[in-house]
């Protein structure tokens, strides 16, 4: 079973992430930002991972440090759990409807970090989360996981639905990218031979 434990401590944050790739969608997530907890719970459930997160930080200053560092730590946990990455699908995508909203997520675990996030939000806060930090979370994840992460909301009225659809699509796309493929196990899914 592919599992990882990452304990990241800085002057601003203390984050512990325990991840199981082959899971049952079980979670215990505490970040101090309830909307972020909820979004990570949804991604975990839709990705069928097991995820335990305990994160604290300088929320009295701002949410930025905690959200970005959590993205990095979760990405590092994915990378560590995947090991050499040999035999995984490597890339995955998913299109997720959420009532009036439609979002798409595409992920490539090919070793090169980059995130493109287009949510089309016209609000400063969703729930209790600063909306602009959603991009920082996924930037951090892409860096920690050494992955390309592309997320886009195609349309939707509700800001809550836009963010929720993106996190659900992200979880599903990550599940596909992490899945093992027997045929790919005999070869590296890269012409460079680096994966």
C-alpha positions in Angstrom: 0.0 0.0 0.0 1.3 3.4 -1.0 1.4 5.7 2.1 3.3 8.7 3.4 3.7 10.8 6.5 5.1 14.4 6.1 5.7 16.6 9.1 6.5 20.2 8.1 7.4 22.8 10.6 8.3 26.4 10.0 8.2 29.6 12.1 4.7 30.2 10.7 3.1 26.8 10.4 3.1 23.3 11.9 1.6 20.7 9.5 1.3 17.0 9.7 -0.1 15.0 6.7 -0.7 11.3 6.7 -1.9 10.0 3.2 -2.9 6.6 1.9 -3.3 6.5 -1.9 -5.4 3.3 -1.8 -8.0 4.3 0.7 -11.7 4.4 1.4 -12.2 8.2 1.4 -11.7 8.5 5.1 -10.5 11.7 6.6 -9.7 13.7 9.7 -8.8 17.2 8.7 -8.2 20.2 11.0 -6.6 23.4 9.6 -8.4 26.2 11.5 -10.1 27.2 8.2 -13.4 25.3 8.1 -14.1 25.9 4.5 -10.7 24.6 3.5 -11.3 21.5 5.7 -14.5 20.9 3.9 -12.9 21.2 0.4 -10.1 18.8 1.4 -12.7 16.4 2.8 -14.5 16.4 -0.6 -11.3 15.9 -2.6 -10.4 13.0 -0.3 -13.8 11.4 -0.6 -13.8 11.8 -4.4 -10.2 10.6 -4.8 -10.9 7.6 -2.5 -7.7 8.4 -0.5 -7.3 8.3 3.2 -6.1 11.6 4.6 -5.3 12.9 8.0 -4.2 16.5 8.4 -3.4 18.5 11.5 -2.3 22.0 10.6 -1.8 25.1 12.7 -0.3 28.4 11.9 -0.3 32.2 12.2 -3.9 32.7 11.3 -4.0 35.7 13.5 -1.7 37.3 10.9 -3.2 35.9 7.7 -4.3 32.7 6.1 -1.6 32.7 3.4 1.2 30.9 5.1 -1.0 28.0 6.3 -2.8 27.5 3.0 0.3 27.6 0.8 2.3 25.4 3.2 -0.5 22.9 3.4 -0.6 22.7 -0.4 3.2 22.0 -0.4 3.0 19.4 2.3 0.1 17.6 0.7 2.0 17.6 -2.6 5.1 16.2 -0.8 2.9 13.4 0.7 1.6 12.4 -2.7 5.1 12.4 -4.2 6.5 10.4 -1.3 3.6 7.9 -1.4 4.1 7.3 -5.1 7.8 6.6 -4.8 9.4 6.1 -8.2 6.0 6.7 -9.9 6.8 3.7 -12.2 3.6 2.1 -13.5 1.2 4.9 -12.7 -1.1 6.5 -15.2 0.8 9.7 -14.6 -1.9 11.9 -16.0 -5.6 12.2 -15.1 -8.5 14.5 -15.8 -12.1 14.9 -14.7 -15.0 17.1 -15.6 -17.3 17.7 -12.5 -20.8 19.1 -12.6 -22.0 20.8 -9.4 -25.6 21.9 -10.0 -25.3 25.0 -12.3 -21.5 24.8 -12.3 -19.1 22.8 -14.4 -15.4 22.5 -13.6 -12.5 20.6 -15.2 -9.2 19.4 -13.6 -6.2 17.9 -15.4 -3.1 16.6 -13.6 0.2 15.3 -14.8 2.6 13.8 -12.2 5.4 14.0 -14.7 7.9 15.8 -12.4 7.5 19.3 -13.5 5.7 21.7 -11.2 3.2 24.2 -12.7 -0.3 25.3 -11.7 -2.9 27.1 -13.8 -6.1 28.0 -11.8 -9.0 29.8 -13.3 -12.0 29.9 -10.9 -13.7 33.1 -12.1 -14.5 34.1 -8.6 -15.9 37.6 -8.0 -15.8 37.5 -4.2 -13.0 38.0 -1.7 -14.0 35.2 0.7 -15.7 31.8 0.2 -17.0 30.5 3.5 -14.1 31.5 5.9 -11.4 31.1 3.2 -9.7 34.0 1.4 -10.6 33.2 -2.2 -7.3 34.3 -3.7 -5.5 31.7 -1.6 -7.0 28.8 -3.5 -4.6 29.4 -6.3 -1.7 29.5 -3.7 -2.8 26.1 -2.3 -2.7 24.5 -5.8 0.6 26.3 -6.6 2.0 24.7 -3.4 0.6 21.3 -4.3 2.1 21.4 -7.8 5.5 22.3 -6.3 5.4 19.6 -3.6 4.1 16.9 -5.9 6.2 18.0 -8.9 3.1 18.0 -11.0 1.2 20.1 -13.6 -2.2 21.1 -12.2 -4.7 22.8 -14.4 -8.1 23.7 -12.9 -10.8 25.7 -14.6 -14.4 26.5 -13.9 -16.2 26.7 -17.3 -19.3 28.3 -15.8 -21.4 28.6 -12.7 -23.3 31.1 -10.6 -22.4 30.2 -7.0 -18.9 30.9 -5.7 -19.3 28.0 -3.3 -20.2 25.6 -6.1 -17.3 26.8 -8.2 -14.8 26.0 -5.5 -16.5 22.8 -4.5 -16.6 21.5 -8.1 -12.9 22.3 -8.6 -11.9 20.4 -5.4 -14.0 17.4 -6.4 -12.6 17.3 -9.9 -9.1 17.6 -8.5 -9.6 14.6 -6.2 -11.0 12.5 -9.1 -8.2 13.6 -11.5 -5.6 12.8 -8.9 -7.0 9.4 -8.3 -6.7 8.6 -12.0 -3.2 10.0 -12.3 -2.0 7.9 -9.2 -3.7 4.7 -10.4 -1.4 1.9 -11.4 -1.5 0.5 -15.0 -0.1 -2.9 -15.6 1.0 -2.1 -19.1 2.7 1.1 -18.0 4.5 -0.8 -15.3 6.8 -2.3 -17.9 7.8 1.1 -19.3 8.4 4.6 -18.2 5.5 6.9 -19.4 8.1 9.5 -20.5 10.2 9.7 -23.7 12.9 11.4 -21.5 13.1 8.3 -19.3 13.0 10.5 -16.2 9.8 9.5 -14.5 
